[in-house]
């Protein structure tokens, strides 16, 4: 259910930003969502239609770009992308990893008129 709060936050960020630029309608909201963020884009879309009703974001399309999991292995120093199903260094097999990317979620940009 935290996707509802996230969706409301997206609208609270997007609407004032678009209005500050003189926009009367948001056509598209581009999101970046990390694979390990725990945020499910399909739920955000479901909530978005209801939460944006009556705002300049009503009817906007959500475009989601997934951010892969990126790590630095503390054993061998290599940076790599990994899947959430295989959490070890692809170079040496180490599991002492520093997470560099994959937990974030944010509004990247807007298309408005």
Buried (B, 14 or more C-beta within 10 A) or exposed (E): EEBBEBBBBBBEBBBEBBBEEEBEBBBEBBBBBBBBBEBEBEBBBBBBEEBBEEBBBBEBEBBBEEBBBBBBBEEEEEEBBBEEEEEBBBEEEBEEBEBEBBBEBBBEEBBBE
